[in-house]
Amino acid sequence: MLKKDPSNQTTMNRYLPVARQHFLAALASTSVVVKSISAVVVLLYLLSWAVTTPYALGVTPGLLFPPNFWVWTLVTHGVVEQHIWGVAANVGTVMACGRLLEPLWGALELLIFFAVVNVSAGLLAGLSYLLTYVATFNLYFLFAVHIHGAAGFLGGVLVALKQTMGDTTVLRVPQVRLMIIENNFLFGPVYIKDAPSHSHKIVQNIHLICSLN
């Protein structure tokens, strides 16, 4: 039987209340835009327990383009999450925007930024899968893939922070320091599943984390 490390337990008991206090204080000081987006993310996560939200609200390449035109998914896919860690990353990214970018841009500009980045990310991802289908003639890439999550928005936020704040510390909490550094990074989600008619693994959504010097 594994024994719990008392020191680790003490550390968690010490920092969890502090983290909770910081989170609640940050949430209370955010604008209506940030609170609304965060609430939608949480509500859709809870709804995903009952229905398949990635199908109805995520970008499915075969349904996005003619003759179906599920264009609303370009807007909604960025707030759809199926895992609690995805919800935490999504809400955390939106709150970081509210704290760091909204004072510079304003609430309306932040909302426009959120919409433009998510629409662009969904459209480019859908096009990449359409081109993959053209190269492979595998319908799996058109109808079995449902693109969702905040990875595209996270990448856009990192670029915006780099452009507006440079090489400065943007977050400082106990034992954690987040900085925007010289290198630019390209982010996107990685989901790997077994295709129904194939034994090999298929990358559903290619997630490159590469440093551009």
N, C-alpha and C positions, 0 to 999 in steps of 0.2 A: 504494500500500500504506500502511495506517495504521500509524503508529509508536506504541508504548506510551510513555506518559508515565512517566519514571523516578521522579518524585516520588510519583505515585499508587501505583506498585508498592512503593516504600519504605514508604509509609504503611500499605498493606495488610499487608506483611510485619511491620510493627511491632505492629499492633493485633490481627491474627488470633490469634497465640499468647496474647495477653492475654484476648481474648474466649473462646477455648477453655478457658483456665484458669478463668475466671469461671464458665463453663457447667458444667464438670466439678465444681467446688467446690459450686455451687448444687445440682446433681443429687445429689451425695453426701450433702448435708445434709438432703434432703427425706425425707418420711415414706414408709411403705409404700404409702399411698393414692396419693400423687403419682407415685411410681415405677410403680405398677401401671397407672394411667390412661395415663401416657406410653408404657409398653411396649405397651399395647393399641393405641394410636394408630399406633405405628410398625409393629407386626405387621400390622394391617389395611391399612396403606399398602402394605407388601410383598405382601400377599395380593391387593391390587387389580391387580397386574401379571398375575395369572393368571385371576382371576374378576371379575365386575362387582359389587363390594361395594356401591355405592350402590343397586342394585336390591334386593338381599337384606337389607341392613341400614339403608338410608336410608328416609326417610318418603316413600312414594308415596301421594298423597291418595286415589286410587281403591281402594287396597288396605288403607288404614288403617281405614276405616269399614266398616260392614256392607255385604255379608255376609262379608267376608274377615277383618277384625279382625287385621291384622298389628301388634298393639300393641307387640311387642318392639322395633319400629323406633323407637319414641319414646325408648327408652333408648340404642339403639346408634347412632343417626344422628349424635350429637355427637362420636363418635370415628372417624368414617369420613372419610378424606381421599384425594384422588387426585393431589395435587401436593405436591412437597417443601416449597414455601413454606407450604402449608396445614398440613403436619405441623409445621413450625417454629413457626407462629403458635399452633397448638393446644397443643403441648408447652410453649411459652413462657408461654401463659396459665395452664396448670395449675401450672407451676413458680412463677409469680408469686403464685398463690393459696397455694401451699405456703409461700412465704416471708413473705407479708404478711398473709394472712387466717387460715391454720391456727394460728399462735400465739395468736390471739384466740379462735378457735372450737373448735379441736381437730380431730383427723383425722376422727372420725365425723361431726361437723357439716359439715365440708367435703365429705365424700362425699354427704351428704344434699343439700347445696346444689347440687352438680354434677348430681345426679339430677333434682332438682325443676326447675332451670332448663332442662335439656335436654328433659325431658318437656313442660314448658310451651311451650317454643319450637317443638318439633315439632308439638304439638297445634294451636297457634295458626296455624302456617304451613299445616298440612294443612287447617284450616278455611277459611283465606283462599283457598286454591285451590279448595276445594269451592264456596265462594260465587262465585268467578270462573266456575266451570263452570255454576252455576245461571244466571248472567247471560249467558253466551255459548253454552251448550250445545256446547262444544268439548271432546271427550274428551281432547284433548292435555293439558289442564290436570289431568286425573285420572290418566293412566297414563304419560305421557311425562316427567313431572317427578319427580325423585328428590332430596329435600331432605336435605342432609348437611353436616357441617362444624361448626365451633366458634363461628360468628358470634354465635349466641344466647347462648352461655355467656360469650363475651367481653363482650357488653353487660351481662350480669348482674354480671360481675366489676367492671366500671367503676362500676356503680351501688353495689356493695358497698364498693368502695374510697372512693368519695365519701362514703358514709354513715359509714364507720368512721375515715377518716384526714383527710378535709377537703382543704384546699388545701395539701398538703405534697408535697415531692419524694419519690417512691416508688422511683425507680431512678436511680442515678448511676454511669455508666461513662464512659470517655474519650470526649469530644466528644458525649455523649448524655445528656440529662436528661429524665426522664418525670415529669410532674406531673398530679395530678388538679385540674382547674380548676373554676371556678364553673358553667359551662354543663354541661347534661346532653346526652348524645348518644344517638341511637337507631341501633343498628347492625343490619344484616342483610345476607346475601350477595346479590350481583348476578350472575346468570348469564344471558347472552343467547345464544339459539340460533335457527336457522332452523327453524320448524315444518315437518314433512314435506310438508304439503299447502298451505302458504302461502308466498308470496314475501316477505312482510314479516317483520320480526324480532319475536320474542315475548320478553318479559321473563319468564324462568322463575321467578326468585325476586327479588322487589323488595327492593332494598337501599337504604334511606334513611339518609343521614348528614345529620341536620338538627340545628341548634343551637336549643335551647329556652331562651330568655332568661328 
